[in-house]
């Protein structure tokens, strides 16, 4: 009969031989110690409780009680050491007798400090008195796996810290109030709550660090992250103080601080690992699907914003006063879906890749109906970069397939409208015969450049472009743009920005603000690409593609647009996602 309680075949060496005596010069055998532990003679002297083995008796046998081996003087001279090993169930009697315990065995005492590492694997049990310290498996005793750095040992994964980020993303679906895109929106308020949440989390982390080194939690706010986020904040403050009207520039300073410092920093502190990043990415995709569906309905039912005399421009819930809102959201969703199609998350279902491809193709429809040339250019270039990051062969194959599909759809079936063709053609109209929107854009760029030449160091101050525009703009600039449709009556909307983020920062904050802004985003891009190169074939390659894709898209789109409207909060959240990927410590996405 084996120590597991299973009958052994007659004639086997284990069934005939009784318990063997320990070899000379060695301590008591494992079988002997098992019998001592199960003899019921009282509690153990080393603080552990006796184990009960088998299915019926004590001491690891079943059926009739086995006679205990007489104790020898050597048994008394060799007490059980603190690190002694008990034979696991399932071992044969010969193995129990012949295996001697090695010095420094891995078994922990009942009162030894251990870290909880979650439930044991199936078919294993823990050593009595030491939960979470050692797992006893069928083959012996092995140390339980310890928690990875930066993760609470044995914790059940919770999405609590990332919930404010997801809520901020989803609240962008709420239409702006009657005051238009210039007022506060639910997403703006949620971003404020997110910042306060993260400030409180930082205070709690500092208190836990002060309580003792054993409770210290590594902070994702590394010195490099503090420099990248703090540098623009200092530059924004200097430009505000040196502006022509500091009081009028103060709201602009607060807005810049919110979008490029506070919200990205809050996202950096909220995301703990790749699962949080994927959850935020999924929320952006859900937002894009909702906004894209509304935009397609607007274009097909002619209830969208006015374009070329017809209410066919898809704007989603952002309205006709923020025509770039839906285009930005849908572009973000397309980039995320395309990234997941190129590099599905580790352990994802096999259907995720085709679903991501279908989702990316679906986003093309509302993006085309947005008639946003800047979003089109940024999306194409960013997708090409993602293909190249995954490999040249992949890029060539995908681009060839997309080109063939485009030729068939447009040339063969005539997919597309006359408005789309004219909009595409207007991209190349630089000097021949540009339409009024292109003329206004170039006039605003010229005005911004002249403002910077007037105040090259600090510019005219945040929010100072509208006040100084007419003094520097050429006569070709119109008084405003016609806005109508999507629930808004006809009105003349003033041109308050140059529709180029880099020229806006240069004209309002000079070289100080422009260098800080461009430099911080340049560091994010370089660090993000380097980290993706290291994790290209790892388990977090999908997060790297998402972060790099969103950042590259925004860097390109800033040549054709700037901040303004409710969708700007989503730009800040995307910058935070890129900041997390590029600057988080080693226990984050680079693991």
C-alpha positions as CSV (number, residue, x, y, z in Angstrom):
1,X,0.0,0.0,0.0
2,X,1.5,3.4,-1.1
3,X,1.4,6.5,0.9
4,X,-1.3,7.8,-1.4
5,X,-3.8,5.2,-0.3
6,X,-3.7,3.3,-3.6
7,X,-3.2,-0.5,-3.6
8,X,0.0,-1.7,-5.3
9,X,0.2,-4.9,-7.2
10,X,1.2,-8.0,-5.3
11,X,4.8,-8.9,-5.5
12,X,6.0,-5.4,-6.0
13,X,9.1,-4.4,-4.0
14,X,7.1,-1.8,-2.1
15,X,4.4,-4.3,-1.0
16,X,6.9,-6.8,0.4
17,X,9.5,-4.6,2.0
18,X,8.8,-2.9,5.2
19,X,10.0,0.5,6.2
20,X,13.8,0.6,5.8
21,X,16.1,2.0,8.4
22,X,17.9,5.3,7.7
23,X,21.4,5.1,6.4
24,X,24.2,5.6,8.8
25,X,25.1,9.2,9.4
26,X,21.8,10.6,8.0
27,X,18.8,12.0,9.6
28,X,15.4,10.3,9.9
29,X,13.9,9.4,6.5
30,X,10.9,11.2,5.1
31,X,8.7,8.3,5.7
32,X,9.7,8.2,9.3
33,X,9.0,11.9,9.7
34,X,5.6,11.3,8.1
35,X,4.8,8.6,10.6
36,X,5.9,10.8,13.5
37,X,3.8,13.7,12.2
38,X,0.7,11.5,11.9
39,X,1.1,9.4,15.1
40,X,-1.1,11.8,17.1
41,X,1.5,12.2,19.8
42,X,0.9,15.9,20.2
43,X,1.8,19.1,18.5
44,X,5.0,19.5,16.6
45,X,7.8,21.4,18.3
46,X,8.6,23.5,15.2
47,X,5.2,25.3,15.3
48,X,3.6,23.5,12.3
49,X,0.5,21.4,12.5
50,X,0.6,17.6,11.6
51,X,-0.5,16.8,8.1
52,X,-3.2,14.2,7.4
53,X,-2.4,12.2,4.4
54,X,-4.1,9.5,2.3
55,X,-7.8,8.7,2.6
56,X,-8.4,6.9,5.8
57,X,-5.7,7.0,8.5
58,X,-3.0,9.2,9.8
59,X,0.6,9.4,8.8
60,X,-0.2,9.2,5.1
61,X,-1.5,5.6,5.0
62,X,-5.0,4.2,4.4
63,X,-6.8,1.1,5.6
64,X,-5.3,-0.5,8.7
65,X,-2.9,1.5,10.7
66,X,0.8,0.8,9.9
67,X,3.1,-0.1,12.8
68,X,5.4,2.7,13.7
69,X,9.1,2.2,13.4
70,X,11.0,2.1,16.6
71,X,12.8,5.3,17.3
72,X,16.6,5.1,17.3
73,X,19.2,7.2,19.1
74,X,20.0,8.8,15.7
75,X,16.4,10.0,15.5
76,X,16.6,11.9,18.7
77,X,19.9,13.4,17.7
78,X,18.6,14.7,14.4
79,X,15.5,16.8,15.1
80,X,13.5,18.3,12.2
81,X,15.2,21.4,10.9
82,X,13.3,24.5,10.1
83,X,13.8,24.0,6.4
84,X,13.0,20.2,6.4
85,X,11.0,18.8,3.5
86,X,7.9,16.7,3.8
87,X,7.3,14.2,1.0
88,X,4.3,15.1,-1.1
89,X,1.4,12.7,-1.6
90,X,1.8,10.5,-4.6
91,X,5.4,9.5,-3.9
92,X,6.2,5.8,-3.5
93,X,7.5,4.2,-0.3
94,X,10.9,3.6,-1.8
95,X,11.2,7.3,-2.8
96,X,10.1,8.3,0.6
97,X,12.8,6.2,2.3
98,X,15.7,6.9,0.0
99,X,15.2,10.6,-0.5
100,X,16.9,12.6,2.2
101,X,16.2,16.2,2.7
102,X,18.7,18.5,1.2
103,X,20.1,21.3,3.3
104,X,18.4,24.7,2.8
105,X,15.1,23.2,1.5
106,X,12.5,25.6,0.2
107,X,9.7,24.7,2.8
108,X,8.7,27.7,4.9
109,X,7.9,27.6,8.5
110,X,4.4,28.5,9.7
111,X,5.5,31.8,11.2
112,X,7.9,32.8,8.4
113,X,6.9,35.9,6.5
114,X,5.5,35.1,3.1
115,X,3.7,37.1,0.4
116,X,0.3,36.1,-0.8
117,X,0.6,35.0,-4.4
118,X,-2.9,33.8,-5.2
119,X,-4.5,30.4,-5.2
120,X,-2.4,27.3,-6.0
121,X,-2.5,25.5,-9.3
122,X,-5.0,22.7,-9.7
123,X,-3.8,19.5,-8.1
124,X,-1.7,21.3,-5.5
125,X,-2.1,22.3,-1.9
126,X,-0.3,24.7,0.3
127,X,1.9,23.8,3.2
128,X,0.0,24.0,6.5
129,X,0.4,27.3,8.3
130,X,2.1,29.1,5.4
131,X,-0.6,30.2,3.0
132,X,0.7,31.8,-0.1
133,X,4.3,30.9,0.7
134,X,4.9,27.4,-0.7
135,X,2.8,25.3,-3.0
136,X,3.0,21.5,-2.6
137,X,2.6,19.9,-6.0
138,X,2.5,16.2,-7.0
139,X,6.2,16.3,-7.7
140,X,7.4,18.0,-4.6
141,X,7.5,21.4,-2.9
142,X,8.1,24.5,-5.0
143,X,8.0,28.1,-4.1
144,X,4.8,29.9,-5.0
145,X,5.2,32.5,-7.8
146,X,5.7,36.0,-6.5
147,X,3.8,39.0,-7.8
148,X,5.3,41.0,-10.6
149,X,6.9,44.3,-9.7
150,X,4.4,47.1,-9.4
151,X,1.5,44.8,-8.8
152,X,-0.1,44.1,-5.5
153,X,0.5,40.5,-4.6
154,X,-2.5,38.2,-5.0
155,X,-4.8,41.1,-5.9
156,X,-7.8,40.5,-8.1
157,X,-7.5,42.8,-11.1
158,X,-9.7,45.8,-10.7
159,X,-10.5,48.5,-13.2
160,X,-11.1,51.1,-10.4
161,X,-8.3,53.5,-11.1
162,X,-9.0,53.7,-14.8
163,X,-12.7,54.2,-14.5
164,X,-12.5,58.0,-14.5
165,X,-10.5,57.9,-17.8
166,X,-13.1,55.6,-19.4
167,X,-15.9,57.8,-18.1
168,X,-14.2,60.9,-19.6
169,X,-14.0,59.2,-23.0
170,X,-17.6,58.1,-23.1
171,X,-19.0,61.4,-21.9
172,X,-17.8,62.9,-25.2
173,X,-21.0,61.4,-26.7
174,X,-23.0,64.1,-24.8
175,X,-23.8,67.0,-27.1
176,X,-22.5,70.4,-26.1
177,X,-24.8,72.8,-24.4
178,X,-26.5,75.8,-26.0
179,X,-23.4,78.0,-25.4
180,X,-21.7,76.0,-28.1
181,X,-18.2,74.4,-28.1
182,X,-16.7,77.3,-26.2
183,X,-18.4,76.4,-22.9
184,X,-17.6,73.6,-20.5
185,X,-18.9,70.2,-21.4
186,X,-19.4,67.0,-19.3
187,X,-16.2,65.7,-20.7
188,X,-14.3,68.8,-19.4
189,X,-15.8,68.3,-16.0
190,X,-14.9,64.6,-16.0
191,X,-11.3,65.5,-16.9
192,X,-11.2,67.8,-13.9
193,X,-12.5,65.0,-11.7
194,X,-9.8,62.7,-13.2
195,X,-7.1,65.2,-12.3
196,X,-8.3,65.5,-8.7
197,X,-8.5,61.7,-8.4
198,X,-4.9,61.4,-9.5
199,X,-3.7,64.1,-7.1
200,X,-5.3,62.2,-4.2
201,X,-3.7,59.0,-5.4
202,X,-0.3,60.7,-5.4
203,X,-0.8,61.9,-1.8
204,X,-1.8,58.3,-0.8
205,X,1.3,56.9,-2.5
206,X,3.5,59.4,-0.7
207,X,1.9,58.5,2.7
208,X,2.5,54.8,1.9
209,X,6.1,55.5,1.0
210,X,6.6,57.4,4.2
211,X,5.1,54.6,6.3
212,X,8.1,52.3,5.4
213,X,10.1,50.9,2.6
214,X,8.2,47.7,2.6
215,X,5.0,49.5,1.6
216,X,6.6,51.8,-1.0
217,X,4.9,51.8,-4.4
218,X,6.9,52.8,-7.4
219,X,5.5,56.0,-9.0
220,X,5.0,56.2,-12.7
221,X,5.9,59.9,-12.5
222,X,9.6,59.5,-13.3
223,X,12.1,62.4,-13.6
224,X,11.8,62.3,-17.4
225,X,8.0,62.3,-17.2
226,X,8.2,65.3,-14.8
227,X,10.5,67.1,-17.2
228,X,8.4,66.4,-20.3
229,X,5.2,67.5,-18.6
230,X,6.6,70.3,-16.5
231,X,8.6,72.0,-19.2
232,X,5.6,73.1,-21.2
233,X,3.8,74.2,-18.0
234,X,6.7,76.6,-17.2
235,X,6.8,77.9,-20.8
236,X,3.0,78.5,-20.8
237,X,3.3,80.4,-17.6
238,X,6.1,82.6,-18.8
239,X,4.2,83.4,-22.0
240,X,1.1,84.3,-20.0
241,X,3.0,86.7,-17.7
242,X,4.9,88.4,-20.6
243,X,1.7,88.7,-22.8
244,X,0.2,92.1,-23.8
245,X,-2.8,91.4,-21.6
246,X,-2.0,88.8,-18.9
247,X,-5.6,88.9,-17.5
248,X,-7.0,88.0,-20.9
249,X,-4.4,85.3,-21.4
250,X,-5.1,83.6,-18.1
251,X,-8.0,81.4,-19.5
252,X,-5.8,80.4,-22.3
253,X,-3.0,79.4,-19.9
254,X,-5.5,77.2,-17.9
255,X,-6.7,75.5,-21.1
256,X,-3.2,74.8,-22.3
257,X,-2.3,73.5,-18.8
258,X,-5.4,71.2,-18.8
259,X,-4.8,69.7,-22.3
260,X,-1.0,69.3,-22.4
261,X,0.0,68.8,-18.8
262,X,-2.7,67.9,-16.3
263,X,-4.9,65.5,-18.3
264,X,-1.9,63.6,-19.9
265,X,-0.3,63.4,-16.4
266,X,-3.5,62.0,-14.9
267,X,-3.7,59.3,-17.6
268,X,-0.1,58.4,-16.9
269,X,-0.9,57.9,-13.2
270,X,-4.2,56.1,-13.8
271,X,-3.0,53.4,-16.3
272,X,-1.2,50.6,-14.4
273,X,-0.6,48.1,-17.2
274,X,-1.5,47.0,-20.7
275,X,-5.0,45.9,-19.6
276,X,-5.9,49.4,-18.5
277,X,-4.6,50.8,-21.8
278,X,-6.6,48.3,-23.8
279,X,-9.7,49.2,-21.9
280,X,-9.3,52.9,-22.6
281,X,-8.6,52.0,-26.3
282,X,-11.8,50.0,-26.4
283,X,-13.7,52.9,-25.0
284,X,-12.4,55.2,-27.7
285,X,-13.5,52.6,-30.3
286,X,-17.0,52.5,-28.8
287,X,-17.2,56.3,-28.9
288,X,-16.0,56.3,-32.5
289,X,-18.7,53.7,-33.5
290,X,-21.4,55.8,-31.9
291,X,-20.3,59.1,-33.4
292,X,-19.7,57.4,-36.8
293,X,-23.2,55.9,-36.8
294,X,-24.7,59.3,-36.1
295,X,-22.6,60.9,-38.8
296,X,-23.6,58.4,-41.4
297,X,-27.3,59.0,-40.6
298,X,-26.8,62.7,-40.8
299,X,-25.1,62.4,-44.3
300,X,-27.7,60.0,-45.7
301,X,-30.7,61.9,-44.4
302,X,-29.3,65.3,-45.1
303,X,-29.5,66.5,-41.5
304,X,-25.8,67.1,-41.1
305,X,-23.8,70.4,-41.3
306,X,-23.9,72.5,-44.4
307,X,-21.4,71.8,-47.1
308,X,-21.6,73.3,-50.5
309,X,-25.2,74.3,-49.9
310,X,-26.3,70.9,-48.7
311,X,-26.6,69.5,-45.2
312,X,-24.6,66.4,-45.9
313,X,-21.5,66.9,-43.7
314,X,-21.2,64.3,-41.0
315,X,-20.4,65.9,-37.6
316,X,-21.9,63.5,-35.1
317,X,-23.1,64.9,-31.8
318,X,-20.5,67.7,-31.8
319,X,-22.6,69.9,-34.0
320,X,-21.9,72.2,-36.9
321,X,-19.7,74.5,-34.7
322,X,-17.1,71.7,-34.2
323,X,-16.9,70.1,-37.6
324,X,-13.5,68.5,-36.7
325,X,-14.9,66.7,-33.7
326,X,-16.4,63.6,-35.3
327,X,-13.5,63.4,-37.8
328,X,-11.0,63.2,-34.9
329,X,-13.0,60.6,-32.9
330,X,-13.5,58.4,-36.0
331,X,-9.8,58.7,-37.0
332,X,-8.8,57.6,-33.5
333,X,-11.1,54.6,-33.6
334,X,-9.7,53.7,-37.0
335,X,-6.1,53.9,-35.8
336,X,-6.9,51.7,-32.8
337,X,-8.8,49.1,-34.7
338,X,-6.0,49.0,-37.4
339,X,-3.4,48.6,-34.7
340,X,-5.2,45.7,-33.1
341,X,-5.6,44.1,-36.5
342,X,-1.8,44.3,-37.1
343,X,-0.9,43.1,-33.6
344,X,-3.7,41.5,-31.6
345,X,-3.3,41.5,-27.8
346,X,-1.6,38.4,-26.3
347,X,-4.1,35.7,-25.6
348,X,-6.9,37.4,-27.6
349,X,-9.6,35.4,-29.4
350,X,-8.7,34.5,-32.9
351,X,-11.7,36.4,-34.2
352,X,-10.3,39.7,-32.9
353,X,-8.1,40.3,-35.9
354,X,-10.9,40.0,-38.6
355,X,-13.3,42.0,-36.4
356,X,-10.7,44.7,-36.0
357,X,-10.2,44.8,-39.8
358,X,-13.9,45.1,-40.4
359,X,-14.2,47.8,-37.8
360,X,-11.4,49.8,-39.4
361,X,-13.1,49.5,-42.8
362,X,-16.4,50.6,-41.3
363,X,-14.7,53.8,-39.9
364,X,-13.7,54.8,-43.4
365,X,-17.3,55.7,-44.3
366,X,-17.9,58.3,-41.7
367,X,-14.4,59.6,-42.0
368,X,-15.0,60.2,-45.7
369,X,-18.3,61.9,-45.0
370,X,-16.7,64.3,-42.6
371,X,-15.0,66.1,-45.6
372,X,-12.0,66.8,-43.3
373,X,-8.9,67.0,-45.5
374,X,-6.5,67.2,-42.6
375,X,-8.0,64.1,-41.0
376,X,-7.7,62.2,-44.3
377,X,-4.1,63.0,-44.7
378,X,-3.2,62.3,-41.1
379,X,-5.0,58.9,-41.2
380,X,-3.3,57.7,-44.4
381,X,0.2,58.7,-43.3
382,X,-0.2,57.3,-39.8
383,X,-1.6,53.9,-41.1
384,X,1.4,53.7,-43.5
385,X,3.7,54.2,-40.6
386,X,2.0,51.5,-38.5
387,X,2.4,49.1,-41.5
388,X,6.1,49.9,-41.7
389,X,6.6,49.3,-38.0
390,X,5.1,45.8,-38.4
391,X,7.4,45.0,-41.3
392,X,8.1,46.0,-44.9
393,X,6.6,42.9,-46.3
394,X,3.4,43.5,-44.4
395,X,3.3,47.1,-45.6
396,X,3.8,46.2,-49.2
397,X,1.1,43.5,-49.2
398,X,-1.5,45.6,-47.4
399,X,-0.9,48.7,-49.5
400,X,-1.2,46.6,-52.7
401,X,-4.5,45.1,-51.6
402,X,-5.9,48.5,-50.5
403,X,-4.8,50.1,-53.8
404,X,-6.5,47.3,-55.8
405,X,-9.7,47.6,-53.7
406,X,-9.7,51.4,-54.2
407,X,-9.4,51.1,-58.0
408,X,-12.2,48.5,-58.2
409,X,-14.6,50.5,-55.9
410,X,-13.9,54.0,-57.4
411,X,-13.1,53.1,-61.0
412,X,-15.2,50.1,-61.5
413,X,-18.3,50.7,-59.4
414,X,-18.1,54.5,-59.1
415,X,-18.2,54.6,-55.3
416,X,-17.9,58.2,-54.1
417,X,-19.7,61.4,-54.8
418,X,-18.8,64.6,-56.7
419,X,-18.3,66.4,-53.4
420,X,-15.7,63.9,-52.3
421,X,-13.9,64.2,-55.6
422,X,-13.8,68.0,-55.4
423,X,-12.7,67.9,-51.8
424,X,-9.8,65.5,-52.7
425,X,-8.8,67.7,-55.6
426,X,-8.8,70.8,-53.4
427,X,-5.9,69.3,-51.4
428,X,-3.6,69.9,-54.3
429,X,-4.9,73.4,-55.1
430,X,-2.2,75.5,-53.6
431,X,-1.7,78.4,-55.9
432,X,-3.8,77.8,-59.0
433,X,-7.4,78.3,-58.0
434,X,-8.0,77.4,-54.4
435,X,-11.4,77.6,-52.8
436,X,-12.3,80.2,-50.2
437,X,-11.5,77.8,-47.3
438,X,-8.0,77.2,-48.6
439,X,-7.5,80.9,-49.1
440,X,-8.6,81.7,-45.6
441,X,-6.3,79.1,-44.2
442,X,-3.2,80.5,-46.0
443,X,-4.2,84.0,-44.9
444,X,-4.5,82.9,-41.3
445,X,-1.1,81.2,-41.5
446,X,0.5,84.4,-42.8
447,X,-1.1,86.4,-40.0
448,X,0.3,84.0,-37.3
449,X,3.7,84.2,-38.8
450,X,3.7,88.0,-38.7
451,X,2.6,88.0,-35.1
452,X,5.6,85.8,-34.2
453,X,8.0,88.1,-36.1
454,X,6.6,91.0,-34.0
455,X,7.2,89.2,-30.7
456,X,9.6,86.3,-31.4
457,X,10.4,85.4,-27.8
458,X,7.0,85.2,-26.0
459,X,4.4,85.9,-28.7
460,X,1.3,87.9,-28.2
461,X,0.1,85.7,-25.3
462,X,-2.3,82.8,-25.0
463,X,-5.7,83.5,-26.6
464,X,-4.2,86.7,-28.1
465,X,-4.5,85.6,-31.8
466,X,-8.1,86.9,-32.4
467,X,-7.3,90.3,-31.0
468,X,-4.2,90.7,-33.2
469,X,-5.4,88.9,-36.3
470,X,-6.8,91.9,-38.3
471,X,-3.6,93.9,-37.9
472,X,-1.6,91.2,-39.6
473,X,-4.0,89.3,-42.0
474,X,-4.0,90.1,-45.7
475,X,-7.1,91.5,-47.4
476,X,-7.9,88.1,-49.0
477,X,-9.1,86.8,-45.5
478,X,-12.9,86.6,-45.3
479,X,-14.8,87.9,-42.3
480,X,-15.8,84.4,-41.2
481,X,-17.0,81.0,-42.3
482,X,-20.6,80.1,-43.0
483,X,-22.1,77.7,-40.5
484,X,-25.5,76.0,-40.6
485,X,-27.2,72.6,-40.3
486,X,-27.1,69.9,-37.7
487,X,-29.6,71.8,-35.5
488,X,-27.9,75.2,-35.9
489,X,-29.4,78.1,-37.9
490,X,-27.2,80.0,-40.4
491,X,-24.6,82.1,-38.8
492,X,-21.3,83.7,-39.6
493,X,-18.6,82.1,-37.4
494,X,-15.5,84.2,-36.9
495,X,-12.0,82.8,-37.6
496,X,-10.3,82.7,-34.2
497,X,-7.3,80.5,-34.9
498,X,-4.9,79.9,-37.8
499,X,-6.0,76.2,-38.1
500,X,-2.4,75.1,-37.5
501,X,-1.4,74.2,-33.9
502,X,2.3,74.9,-34.4
503,X,1.7,78.4,-35.8
504,X,-0.8,79.1,-33.1
505,X,1.7,78.3,-30.3
506,X,4.4,80.2,-32.1
507,X,2.3,83.3,-32.6
508,X,0.8,83.3,-29.1
509,X,3.8,82.0,-27.0
510,X,6.8,82.6,-29.2
511,X,9.9,80.5,-29.3
512,X,9.7,79.7,-25.6
513,X,6.3,78.0,-25.9
514,X,7.0,76.5,-29.3
515,X,10.2,74.9,-28.3
516,X,8.7,73.5,-25.1
517,X,5.6,72.2,-26.8
518,X,7.4,70.6,-29.9
519,X,10.2,69.3,-27.7
520,X,7.9,67.5,-25.3
521,X,5.9,65.8,-28.0
522,X,9.2,65.0,-29.8
523,X,10.5,63.2,-26.7
524,X,7.2,61.3,-26.5
525,X,7.5,60.2,-30.1
526,X,11.2,59.2,-29.9
527,X,10.7,57.3,-26.6
528,X,7.5,55.6,-27.9
529,X,9.2,54.4,-31.0
530,X,12.2,53.1,-29.0
531,X,10.0,51.3,-26.6
532,X,8.0,49.7,-29.4
533,X,11.2,48.5,-31.0
534,X,12.1,46.7,-27.8
535,X,8.5,45.3,-27.4
536,X,7.8,44.7,-31.1
537,X,7.4,40.9,-30.6
538,X,6.3,41.1,-27.0
539,X,2.9,40.8,-25.3
540,X,2.3,44.6,-25.3
541,X,3.1,45.3,-29.0
542,X,-0.6,46.2,-29.6
543,X,-0.4,48.9,-26.9
544,X,2.7,50.3,-28.6
545,X,1.1,50.5,-32.0
546,X,-2.0,52.2,-30.6
547,X,0.0,54.8,-28.7
548,X,2.5,55.5,-31.5
549,X,-0.4,55.6,-34.1
550,X,-2.4,58.1,-32.1
551,X,0.6,60.3,-31.4
552,X,1.7,60.3,-35.0
553,X,-1.8,61.0,-36.3
554,X,-2.1,64.0,-33.9
555,X,1.3,65.4,-34.8
556,X,0.4,65.4,-38.5
557,X,-3.1,66.7,-38.0
558,X,-1.8,69.7,-36.0
559,X,-0.5,71.0,-39.4
560,X,-4.2,71.4,-40.5
561,X,-6.0,72.0,-37.2
562,X,-5.6,73.2,-33.6
563,X,-7.3,73.0,-30.2
564,X,-10.9,74.0,-29.7
565,X,-14.2,72.4,-29.1
566,X,-15.3,69.5,-27.0
567,X,-13.2,66.9,-28.9
568,X,-10.0,68.6,-27.6
569,X,-10.4,66.6,-24.4
570,X,-10.0,63.4,-26.4
571,X,-6.7,64.8,-27.8
572,X,-5.5,65.2,-24.3
573,X,-6.5,61.7,-23.4
574,X,-4.7,60.3,-26.4
575,X,-1.6,62.3,-25.5
576,X,-1.8,60.7,-22.0
577,X,-2.0,57.2,-23.5
578,X,1.1,58.0,-25.6
579,X,2.8,59.4,-22.4
580,X,2.1,56.2,-20.5
581,X,3.6,54.1,-23.2
582,X,6.7,56.3,-23.7
583,X,7.5,57.3,-20.2
584,X,6.1,54.7,-17.8
585,X,8.6,52.8,-15.6
586,X,10.0,49.4,-16.6
587,X,7.1,47.6,-14.8
588,X,4.7,49.2,-17.2
589,X,4.3,48.5,-20.9
590,X,8.0,47.6,-21.5
591,X,7.7,44.4,-19.5
